[in-house]
Amino acid sequence: MTYQEFKKQLYHALLELTTQEEIKIGILEKGVIYEDDIAQKVIRAVNLSERGREEDQLKADLLYALWEKQKRNCMLYWPVRQYFERYRAEGWQSVLPELAAAISHENAKEGTLPTEKDTYGQHRANLILRPVSLEKRKDELVNCIYWAFGDVALVLYLLIYDAPENLISLKLERTITDQWGKRDAVLLTGALINCSLRMPPRLYYAQDGLQYYDDRGGVFMNGETGVPVKVDPYDEYQGKIGYRLTTTRRLGGAIALFYPGVKERLANLLNGDYYVVFTSVHEAQVFPVRHKALSDVRAQLEHKNALLESRSFLSGRVWRYVSIRGELMEA
């Protein structure tokens, strides 16, 4: 995809993901002088913030969201080129969820079984993603919608029942979703945001291999309430054992790595690069690079995968988050 194609798709995807009519979404191009009041207001505010001057032209293409709250103008903006580079490295799952999360205020509701006559609006709040092994189950996904990340598929599901003791979801096929008239990226992004709201991420010590985790503990993202996990990036003992990344529900908890801001927050807590392996569909294991050799990570993953039942297997690859590039790369 070219940069111009990406810019157009990014704009339209965010338009579709924005449910509140009062939020205005727009793209402004560098070097262009705009005549409408909204564009001028955005450009001057951005230039004042970035360069200390109310200039009439931008130095880079910009995507923005503008709304009014309690009689005050509120604005978010994002440099398009920066997100294009991230898209090229990691795909839409690294771009759209982050932007949508910043302006999303949806509440989750209990779902119902879909029919071919249903609309997108009837089910959008109950769309979720579940991690599936693309290598093992690709034949099952022929008519499904998913994001591929290496040998991992983040597959679109509809949450039918969600209670503390159980969670029931249905894998959606295109016979249902095609009539909704929504881009795959829009459906998948909305589903990922729903996951992060219903099932927030949690980080535990890897040695705490309990069947039950206290949802109040393991908090590591900014702004969440609960008992924060204590992470010492220079603790060699804990670094070798690693950390378990999952969600409050633990079911399909490996999805937590793909939530907006999680990869970056882990790099901040661990003060640098880290390895990630998916030890099942329910969790990922994280090791600071400074404390764990790549060969040891591979050996540990192979051992754990050998003990897994086939439906719980997710990936046989090792990934490394490279802080200086802000990318997750195969090691």
N, C-alpha and C positions, 0 to 999 in steps of 0.2 A: 504494500500500500504506500502511495506517495504521501508526502507531507500534506498537500492540499486535500487529498481524499480523507486523510485522517482528521484534519481540521473540520471538514464538513460533517463527517460521521460523529465526531465528538460532540459537536453542537447539537445535532438532531437527537442523539442519544440522551443527552442531559435534559433536553426539552421534554422528552417522553418520560423521563424518570422523575421530573418535578411535578408533584401533585397539587401544590398550592398555586392557585391562579395569580396571587399577588406577587409571586416571585418572577422577576423578569430575567431571562437568560439571553446572553448575547455574546458575539465574538467581534472583536475590534482588531483591525490589521495595522501593522506598523507603518508609519509614514503617511497614513491617510488622514485628511482633515474632514471631520464629520460635522454636519450642520445641525443634527437633532440634539435636543437638550440633554437627553439621557446619556448619549455617547460622550458628549463634551464633559458632563459631570464626572463620568467614570474616568476618562482620560486624565483630567486635571487632578482628580483625587489620587490616582495611581502615581502620576509623575511627582506630585507633591510628596507622597509617601516614599517613593523610591529614590528621587533625585533632589527633593527639596525645592522643586520649581513647578509651577502650574503651567506646563507646556501644553500645546494643543495637539501634539502628535506623540504616538507611542514609539518606543525603540524596539518593541517586540510584539508579536501577535498575542492577544489576550482573550481569555474566556472569562466571563463574569456572571455573577448572580446578584441581583439588586432587589431589595424589598424594603417595606416600611414596617417598623415595629414600635409601638407606643409613640407615634408621631416623630420617630427618628429614622433616617435613612441608614440602612445596613447594606454592606456589600462584601462579597467574597470575590477574589479574582485569582486566576491561575495562568502561568506562562505556557502557551500551547506547545512551543518547541520542546520544552523540558519534558512534557508528558508524552510527546511523540517519541523521544528517545527512550523513555521508559517502556512505552508500548512495543517498540521494536525489540527490546531486550526480554520483556516478560509477558506481553500480551495485554488484552483489555482488562483482565482480572486485576492488573496492577494499577489501572488508571481510573476506570469508571467508578468502582466502589468507593474510592477515596473521595472523589468529587461529590458523588451522590450522598455519601454519609454526612458530609458537611452541611447539607441543606435538607436532610431527611428528618421528618418528625412524625412518621407513621406509627400507629399502634398495632400490635399483633392481635389477630382474632382467630377463633377456632374455625377450621376449614370444613368443607363439605366435598363429597365426591364430585368430580367434574363431569359434565356432559358436553356433547359437541355443540350445544346451543348456548353454552355459558359465555360470558364476556370476561375479558382480562380483569376488569375492575372487581368482579366477584371473587377472584382468587388471588390477586396480587399480594395481599398482606400475608398469605400463607405459602408463598413460594419459598423454597429453601434449596440449598445445594448440599449434596452428599458426596464425599470422596469415594471414588471407585477405581480399581486397578484397570487402566486402559489396556495394559498388556494381557491381562487374564480374561477380561470381560468385554472386549471390543465388539464382539459379535452381538452382544445384548444391547448395544448402544446405537445400532444402525439408524433407528428412527427417533433418536433422542437428541436433546440439546445439551451441550456441555462445553466447558473450557478444557483444553488439554494443556497440561503443564508437565513436560517430559512424559513419563509413563503413568501419570496421574490424571484422571478425568474428574472434573468438578461438575456433577450431573444435576440437572434441574429436576426437582421433586416437588410434589404438593403435600403439605402437612395436613393430614386428615384428622388426627387426634393427638393432642399434646397435654399430658397430665404428668404429675411427678413420678408415677409408677410406670408410665409407658409412653411411647412415641410411635405413631404410625404414619408412614408417608408413602406416597404413590409416585412412581417414576412416570414423568409425563412424556408422551410421545407426540409427534407433530400432528397427528390426527386431531388432537385437542388444541394445541398451541397455534397452528397455522391460521385458524380463523380469527385469532386475536389481533393479527396485523401488527405485531411488534417485532422489532429486531431481536435476534438471539442475544446480542450484547445487553440489551435493555432488560430482557427477562432474567438473564443470569446476574446482572448487577443488582437488580431489585431483590433477588433471592439471597444474594450474599449479605446485603444490608439487613434483611430480615433475620438471617442466621445470627449476625452479630448482636442484634437487639434481643432475640429470644434466648440465645445461648452464648453469653459473653465468654471471652477467652480466660483460661486459668493456667498458671505455671506452678508446678510442684517439683520437689526434689525427686530425682529418678529412683532413689532408694526407697521412697515411700510407695511401694507397689501395693497399695491397698485396693480392695474391691470397691470401697466407698470413699469418696473425697468430700470434705466439708466445703460446700459452695461458698461459704463466707471467707475461706482462705484462698491462697493462690492468686490474689489480685495483683496485677502488675501494670495495667494500663492506667494512664493518667485520667483522673476524673471519676474513677469507679470507687464505690464504697465497699468496705469489707476489710479483711485482714491481709495486708500486703505481704508478699513473699519476700524474704530477705535474700538478696543476691549480692555476693561479694565476688567481683570479677577476678580477684587475685587469689581466691581460695582454690588451690591446686587440687585438693582432695575432691571437692564438690565438682570442680571442672572436669575431672576425669570420669566421674560417675554420671554427670550430666543432669539435665532438667527435663521434665515431662511437660509438654505443651498440649492442652486439650481444651474442652469447653466445660461449662457448668453441667451439661448433660452427659458428657463423656461419649455419647453415641455419635459416631462420625466426627469425633473431636479433632481429627487431623485438619479439618477445614479451618481451624483457628489460625493457622499460619498465613492464610490468605485474607484475613480480615484487614481492613484499612489500618495502617499504622503499626501492626504487630511486628513485622520484620524489623522496622526501624527502631521500635521500642526495645526489642531484644538486643539489638546492637548497642543501644545506649546503656542498657543495664549491664551487659557483658563487656562493655568498653572495647568493642572491636569486632572482628570477624568471628563467625561461628559456623559449625557444621550442623546440618539438619538431616535426620533420617526419619522416615515414616515407619514406625515399628508396628503399626496396624492402621486400619481405617479410623481408629478411635483416638489416636494420639501421634505426636511427633516427639522425637528426642533431640535435644539441643546440647551441643558441646562447644565451649570456647576453643577456638583454634590454638590458643597459646598453651592449653593444657592437655590436648588430646591429639594423638597422631592419626592421620587419615587412615593408615592401615588398620589401626585398632578400631576405628569407627566402622570400617567395612566389615571386619571380622565380627563385631558385635551385632551388626545388622543381619548378617548371614545367619548367625546363630539364632537370633530371635525369629526371623522369617521361617526357619526350618521347623519351629515349634508351632507356627500359626496354622489355624484351619484356613482353607482356601478363600472363604468369603471374607475373612478379616485381613488378608494380605492386601497391601496397597502398592508398595514400590520396593525395588531392589537397588535403587540408586542413592548416592550420597550427594547432598547439595551443600554449597558453601555460600553464605551471605557475605558479600564483599562490601564493607562499609564505605570505602572511598568512592565506589561506583554506585552504591545504593541498589545493588542487584543481587538476586539469588541465582547462582550459576552451578552447573553440575561440576562436582569435584573430580 
